[in-house]
């Protein structure tokens, strides 16, 4: 077994261990998602079936269910709320693929590749609207308020990213605001709504935990683009650089690089389709300038803040799993 395969197996086992306290309910989330999005008519069954096959590791529903059980067994509403948060997450992925014109997602054709760009945009809207409609029909105002606010912030995050004119002028403050809106708000919403389903006394602590965990998750995800080796080439993918996306490793490196090195970075960002060699050169520049190490330290700070947010919560299998989720986010990426 190769090193990448062993690492993937270890990550899968770690996630399954985290999910074990809520496994029975988590296994039912997919059925609840199907119930919420069921719709007859042209294209809808085929597109929906493909979308349901795109579900990932169900990490956000896991967090919601665990948060609901911090104090006790949680309420029956948590299952529906877990389905809602995954539908919102899936909607963001569909829209991301439409914006980026991506053809693959998790090894599967995207909606815009398999059907059309128009269908992709509409289906993303459908997932959002169906998730929020489910909340309206339940008549519970607080989860509706939390998820609607998160959905609005997710949209604002996308707009801010698209509005960035000079990518290399993107600051660390800009980056943190972006990842808070694009990633951390939905982690926060998952944990906050989870608390409303069984651990409301810990609402603020769990919301804080979710936000900080989401920040650490995104920093780690951005680091992965520079550090994870593709099994076929043995080199980093550098996909963010190919798409002219500026993340924390590059932001940190640009503070100290030489004029010549910065010129190489500027050359890559000026190229409509950067070459593989140009991408690898900038990866090396970022590494030598300490950008990767800085991003790791910043991610660890977010992780510690997530740990601090759990202080004072009652001991329980769900509480222990939330703590393990921090290590999973850190170790699976770095």
N, C-alpha and C positions, 0 to 999 in steps of 0.2 A: 504494500500500500504506500503510495507516494505521500510526501509531507503535506501537500495541499489537501489531499483526501482525508488524511488523519486529522488535520486541523478542522476541516469542515465537520467531520464526525464528532469531534470533541465539542464544537460549538452547538451542534444539534442536541447532543446529550445534555449539555448545560442548560439549554433552553427548555428541554423536556422536564428537567428537574425543577426549574422555576415554575413551570406550568402545572406541576403535579397537584398542588393544593386545590386547583380549580379545574382539573382536567375534565371532569364529567360535564360541567357546564360549558367549558370551552368547546368541547366536541359538538355541542348543540348550537353554537353560534352560527355556523354555516347554514343550518336549516332555518334559523330565524332571519338571516339575511335573505334567503330565497323567499320567505313569506313576505317580507317587506317590499321586495322589488318585483314580485310576480305581476306580469302584465301580458295580455294577449295583443296580437296585432303584428303587422308586417315587420320583420327583422327583430322585434323585441326579444322573442325567446332565444334566437340564435346568438344575438349580441350579449344578452344577459348570461347565457350559459358560458360563453367565453370569458366574460368578466369574472364570474364566480370561480373559474379555473385559475384566475390570476392572483387569488388570495395568497399572501405570503406567509410569514411566520406567525401571524396573528398576535404580534407583540403588544399593540395598543389595547385590543380586547383583553389580553392577559393582565395588563396593568389595571384596567378598570375592574375586572373581577377580583383581583387580589386586593385592591383598595376597598372594595365593598365588604371584604371578609376580615378586615383588620380587627374589628371588634367582635364579630360573630359570623354567622353563616351568610349574612347579606340577605337582600330581598330578591324576590322573583323578578323585579324590574331590571336587575343588573344584566340579565341575559339579553334583553332587548336593547339596553344601552350599549352593551358590548358589540352587538350587531350594527348599531347606528354609528359608532365610532369607526368601525372598520369600513363601512360604506362611505363615510366622509373621506377617510384615508384613500380608499380606492378611487373616489372621484378626483382627488388631487393628482393621483398617478395618471389617470386617463387624460386630464387636462395638461399635465406636464408633457406627456407623450405627444399630445396634439401641438403644443407650443414648440417643442423641440423637433417635431417631425420624426420621432423615434420609430424604428421598425420592430424592435425587440424589447421585451420587458420580462425579466426572470426566465429568459430562454424561450419565451412564447411570443408569437406575433402580437403587436399592439392592435388596438381597435382601429386606429387610423391606417395601419398597414393591411389588416385583414378585410376591413370594410371600406371606410373612407374617412378623410379628415373631418368632414361635416358630421358624420355619425359619431365620431370620437367626441367632438365638442358637445353635441346634444346628449350623448350618454353620460358624460361627466355631469352635466346639468341635471339629468334625470336622477342620478345617484344622490346628488346633494338634495334635490327637492323631495325625493322619496324618504330619505333619512329624516329630514326636518318635518315632513308631513306626519311621519310616525310619532314624533314627539308631540306635535300639535294635537293629534287624535288621542294621545294618552292624557292630555290636559294637565301635565305636570310642568309648571312654569320654570322652575329652577334648572333642570337639565336642558330645557329648550333655550334658556338664556345663555347658559355656558357654551353649548355647542354652536349656537348662532353667532355668538361673539367670536368663537374660535374660527368659524368659517369665514367671517368677515376679515379677520386678521390674516388668514391664509391667503385670501385674495389680495389684500394690500401688500403682502410680502412678494407675491408674483409681480405685481405692478411695479414695486420698487426695483426689483431685479431687472425688469425689462426697461425701466426708465434710466438705468445707469448708462451715461454717455461715455465717460472716460473710465473704463474698467480698472486701469492701473492706479486711479486716484481713490479707489475704494479703500476706506479706512477700517481699522479694527472695530471701531464703534459702529460703522455702517454694517459690517459683517455680522456682528452680534445682534443688531436689530433685525437683520434679514433672517438669520437662522432661528431667532425667537419667533418670528412670524411664520416662517415656512415649516418649521418642525416642532419647536418646543411648545407652541400653543396647543397643539393637538394632544401631546403627551400630558400637558397640564389638564386639559379638558377631560381626558380619559380618567385621570386619577381623581379629579374633583367630582365628576359625576359618579364615579365609583363610590366615593365617600358618601354621596347623597343616597346611595342604595344600601347603607348599612353601617356607616362609620362617620356620621355627620359631625360628631364632636371633633373630628380630626380633619375637617375640610381644608382648612388653610395649610396645615402641615403637608397633607397629601398633594394639594395643588402645587405647593412650592417644590415638593419632591419631583413631581412630574415635569415641571418646567426645567429644573436644573438637570434632570436626567436627559431630557430632550436636547438641551444644549450640548451636553457631553456626547450624546449619540451623534449629533450632526458634525461636531468637530472630529470625532473618530471616523465618521463616514468620509469626510473630506481628506483626512490623512490617508485613508485606505487607497485613494486614487494615486498617491505618491509612493506607497509602500508595498501594497500587495502585488505579488508577482503573478503574471499570467502563466498558466501551466504550459502553454504552447511556446511562449517566447522567453519566459524567465525574466521579463522586464515589466515595470509598472505600466498600467494601462494609460495613465495620463489623459483620461477622457475629459476631465474638467479643463485641462489646458487646451486640448484640441477644440473644445467648444468655447474657448476664451472666457472661462469662468474663473474668477479670482476668489480664492478661499484663504483661510487663515495661514497656512504654511507659506504661501507666496507673499501675503501681506507682511508677515513678520520678516521674511527674507529681504524684501525690497528696502527695508530700513537701513540695511548695512552693506548691500552689495556694491561692488565697484561700478563706475560708469560704464565700463565695457560689458559687465555682466547684465546691467540693466538694459543696455542696448540690445543684447541678445533676447531678453524677455520682450522688449518692445517690438522687436522684429517678429517674434512668434505671434504676438497679438495683432500685428498688422497683416499677417498672412491669412487669406480667406480659408485656406486648408493647410494648417501647419504640417510639416513633414514629421515622420517618426523620429528622425535624428534631432530635429529642433526641439521636440517635446522632451526627449530623453536628456538633452543638454540642459533644459530649464529645470527638469527634475533634479539634476545633479547640482545646479546652481543653488536651488532652494535648500537642498540637503546640506551643502557645504556652508551656507550662510546661517545655518541653525534654525531655519524655518520649521522643520519637522519637530525638532526638540521643543521649540517654543509652543507649537500647537499641542504637543503632548502634555506639556505642563499646564496649559490653559484648560485642556479637557479634564485633567486630573483635578483642577480646582473646581470645575463644575460638578464633578463626581463627588468630591468631598462635601460640597454644599447640599447635594442630594442626600448624602448620608446624614448630615446634620439635621435635615428636615424630618428624618425618621426618629430622631431622639425624642423619647417621651411617649411614643406609641406603644400600646400593650404588646407583650410578647405573644406571638401566635405563628402558626405555619405561614400565613399570608404575609405577615410582617417580615419574617425571615426571607421569604421569597422575593419581596421587594428589595431587600438588602442585597440578595444574590444577583438581582437584575442589574445592579450597578456594576458589579464585577463582570457580568456577561457583556454589557455594553463596552467596557474597557478592553477586556481580554479578547473578545471575538474580533476586534478590529485591529489591535496593535500587537 
